[in-house]
Amino acid sequence: MDEAERCHRLAILQRGRLMTEGSPEQLKHELPAVPLLVQTPTPRKAQQVIRDLDGVFSSVQIGASLRVLVTEADRQQTIDQALRRAGINASVAPTDANLEDVFVAATHHQQAREGQPS
């Protein structure tokens, strides 16, 4: 994805179908999801709580934090409350979109339609 950041225009294909296209900045700006950063000393435990919540596209561990894509900004509060109920100390905050987020969001819709896990 590092090289893709330097391109003028990108297209994301899945199984021969065009999922989205545009400049890197345009694709990040038009991301149909809200990226959140969850910082916690127990990321695996937090991920187990988060992955089954409504409105969560994906949850990926990066070091000691999680990068979570949600359908709406108000899911930040839902995630924060769910983690607290589970006894997990964490901070949940919006973060800038990246091309990994664009890829996940673009391919998630097709996988969901086909009944595949994201």
Beta strands, then each sheet from edge to edge (+ up, - down):
strand 1: 10-14
strand 2: 17-22
strand 3: 34-39
strand 4: 56-62
strand 5: 65-70
strand 6: 91-94
sheet 1: 1+ 2-
sheet 2: 4+ 5- 3+ 6-
end
